[in-house]
Amino acid sequence: MQDLLKNLPKQAKDKHNENTTFFKKLKKKPPKQLDYIMQELHDAEFKRTDCLECANCCKTTGPLFTDKDVERIAKHFKLKPQRFIEQFLRTDEDNDYVLQSVPCTFLGADNYCSIYEVRPKACREFPHTDRKKFQQISNLTIKNVAICPAAFNIVEEMKKRIK
Protein backbone atom coordinates (compact mmCIF):
# COMPACT_ATOMS: atom_id res chain seq x y z
CA MET A 1 0.00 0.00 0.00
CA GLN A 2 2.82 2.43 0.83
CA ASP A 3 4.36 2.01 -2.64
CA LEU A 4 0.96 2.60 -4.21
CA LEU A 5 0.45 5.79 -2.17
CA LYS A 6 3.97 6.99 -2.95
CA ASN A 7 3.36 6.61 -6.71
CA LEU A 8 -0.23 7.88 -6.74
CA PRO A 9 0.51 11.64 -7.08
CA LYS A 10 2.81 10.99 -10.06
CA GLN A 11 0.28 8.64 -11.69
CA ALA A 12 -2.46 11.24 -11.17
CA LYS A 13 -0.22 13.96 -12.61
CA ASP A 14 0.57 11.77 -15.64
CA LYS A 15 -3.18 11.29 -16.23
CA HIS A 16 -4.15 14.89 -15.44
CA ASN A 17 -4.49 16.18 -19.01
CA GLU A 18 -6.27 13.02 -20.14
CA ASN A 19 -8.67 13.24 -17.19
CA THR A 20 -9.31 16.95 -17.71
CA THR A 21 -10.19 16.37 -21.37
CA PHE A 22 -12.38 13.40 -20.45
CA PHE A 23 -14.30 15.35 -17.79
CA LYS A 24 -14.82 18.35 -20.10
CA LYS A 25 -16.51 16.04 -22.62
CA LEU A 26 -18.46 14.34 -19.84
CA LYS A 27 -19.74 17.67 -18.54
CA LYS A 28 -20.92 18.74 -22.02
CA LYS A 29 -22.73 15.49 -22.76
CA PRO A 30 -23.16 13.17 -19.78
CA PRO A 31 -24.50 9.71 -20.63
CA LYS A 32 -28.10 9.07 -19.55
CA GLN A 33 -27.01 6.27 -17.23
CA LEU A 34 -24.06 8.12 -15.66
CA ASP A 35 -25.34 7.96 -12.07
CA TYR A 36 -26.05 4.25 -12.44
CA ILE A 37 -22.63 3.59 -14.01
CA MET A 38 -20.85 5.54 -11.27
CA GLN A 39 -22.71 3.71 -8.52
CA GLU A 40 -21.76 0.39 -10.11
CA LEU A 41 -18.08 1.38 -10.47
CA HIS A 42 -18.01 2.78 -6.93
CA ASP A 43 -19.57 -0.33 -5.41
CA ALA A 44 -17.25 -2.67 -7.33
CA GLU A 45 -14.13 -0.73 -6.31
CA PHE A 46 -15.08 -0.56 -2.65
CA LYS A 47 -15.64 -4.32 -2.55
CA ARG A 48 -11.89 -4.58 -3.33
CA THR A 49 -10.66 -1.57 -1.36
CA ASP A 50 -10.18 -1.46 2.40
CA CYS A 51 -9.93 2.18 3.43
CA LEU A 52 -8.37 1.14 6.74
CA GLU A 53 -5.27 -0.04 4.86
CA CYS A 54 -4.83 3.42 3.38
CA ALA A 55 -6.49 6.38 5.18
CA ASN A 56 -4.53 8.70 2.87
CA CYS A 57 -7.47 11.11 2.77
CA CYS A 58 -7.28 11.49 6.56
CA LYS A 59 -3.50 11.77 6.52
CA THR A 60 -3.14 14.36 3.77
CA THR A 61 -6.30 16.47 3.57
CA GLY A 62 -8.86 17.86 5.93
CA PRO A 63 -12.60 17.94 5.40
CA LEU A 64 -14.88 20.94 5.53
CA PHE A 65 -17.04 21.00 8.64
CA THR A 66 -20.59 22.25 8.15
CA ASP A 67 -22.48 23.88 11.01
CA LYS A 68 -24.43 20.62 11.39
CA ASP A 69 -21.15 18.68 11.58
CA VAL A 70 -19.85 21.04 14.27
CA GLU A 71 -23.04 20.69 16.33
CA ARG A 72 -23.14 16.90 16.02
CA ILE A 73 -19.46 16.34 16.84
CA ALA A 74 -19.45 18.91 19.67
CA LYS A 75 -22.43 17.11 21.20
CA HIS A 76 -20.52 13.82 20.90
CA PHE A 77 -17.67 15.36 22.92
CA LYS A 78 -20.15 17.06 25.29
CA LEU A 79 -18.73 20.43 24.26
CA LYS A 80 -20.43 23.63 23.22
CA PRO A 81 -20.01 24.13 19.45
CA GLN A 82 -17.84 27.23 19.96
CA ARG A 83 -15.53 25.31 22.29
CA PHE A 84 -15.21 22.49 19.72
CA ILE A 85 -14.34 25.05 17.04
CA GLU A 86 -11.71 26.69 19.24
CA GLN A 87 -10.15 23.36 20.15
CA PHE A 88 -10.06 21.61 16.76
CA LEU A 89 -10.93 23.91 13.83
CA ARG A 90 -9.86 27.04 12.03
CA THR A 91 -11.46 29.15 9.33
CA ASP A 92 -9.85 28.82 5.89
CA GLU A 93 -9.54 31.38 3.08
CA ASP A 94 -13.10 30.56 1.91
CA ASN A 95 -14.43 31.13 5.44
CA ASP A 96 -15.12 27.41 5.91
CA TYR A 97 -14.35 25.46 9.04
CA VAL A 98 -11.46 23.04 8.53
CA LEU A 99 -9.10 21.12 10.82
CA GLN A 100 -6.31 23.11 12.43
CA SER A 101 -3.82 20.58 11.06
CA VAL A 102 -3.44 17.33 9.15
CA PRO A 103 -3.23 14.42 9.58
CA CYS A 104 -6.70 14.44 11.07
CA THR A 105 -6.77 14.82 14.84
CA PHE A 106 -9.33 12.03 15.05
CA LEU A 107 -7.30 9.45 13.09
CA GLY A 108 -5.76 6.70 15.20
CA ALA A 109 -2.45 4.93 14.54
CA ASP A 110 -4.56 1.94 13.39
CA ASN A 111 -6.24 4.15 10.73
CA TYR A 112 -9.54 4.03 12.62
CA CYS A 113 -11.50 7.24 13.07
CA SER A 114 -12.32 8.02 16.69
CA ILE A 115 -15.46 9.93 15.63
CA TYR A 116 -16.50 7.60 12.80
CA GLU A 117 -20.18 7.45 13.85
CA VAL A 118 -20.45 11.26 13.90
CA ARG A 119 -17.79 12.14 11.30
CA PRO A 120 -18.27 15.14 8.98
CA LYS A 121 -20.45 14.82 5.89
CA ALA A 122 -17.38 15.38 3.69
CA CYS A 123 -15.73 12.31 5.24
CA ARG A 124 -18.85 10.15 4.93
CA GLU A 125 -19.13 10.99 1.23
CA PHE A 126 -15.43 10.85 0.25
CA PRO A 127 -14.27 10.23 -2.48
CA HIS A 128 -17.67 11.33 -3.85
CA THR A 129 -17.56 8.82 -6.72
CA ASP A 130 -21.12 7.64 -6.07
CA ARG A 131 -22.59 11.11 -6.03
CA LYS A 132 -25.59 11.99 -8.18
CA LYS A 133 -24.81 14.26 -11.16
CA PHE A 134 -21.21 13.14 -10.88
CA GLN A 135 -20.17 15.24 -13.90
CA GLN A 136 -20.67 18.40 -11.80
CA ILE A 137 -17.75 17.61 -9.48
CA SER A 138 -15.06 16.92 -12.05
CA ASN A 139 -12.55 19.37 -10.52
CA LEU A 140 -12.95 17.71 -7.13
CA THR A 141 -12.61 14.25 -8.67
CA ILE A 142 -9.40 15.22 -10.49
CA LYS A 143 -7.96 16.32 -7.11
CA ASN A 144 -9.19 13.17 -5.37
CA VAL A 145 -7.48 10.77 -7.81
CA ALA A 146 -4.15 12.06 -6.48
CA ILE A 147 -5.22 11.27 -2.88
CA CYS A 148 -7.38 8.17 -3.09
CA PRO A 149 -6.31 4.97 -4.90
CA ALA A 150 -9.98 3.92 -5.14
CA ALA A 151 -10.94 7.19 -6.85
CA PHE A 152 -8.02 6.74 -9.25
CA ASN A 153 -9.18 3.22 -10.13
CA ILE A 154 -12.81 4.30 -10.52
CA VAL A 155 -11.87 7.09 -12.94
CA GLU A 156 -9.67 4.71 -14.95
CA GLU A 157 -12.55 2.19 -15.20
CA MET A 158 -14.95 4.98 -16.02
CA LYS A 159 -12.82 6.08 -19.00
CA LYS A 160 -12.94 2.50 -20.32
CA ARG A 161 -16.72 2.27 -19.92
CA ILE A 162 -17.69 5.70 -21.22
CA LYS A 163 -16.30 6.53 -24.63
Disulfide bonds with the S-S distance in Angstrom:
none
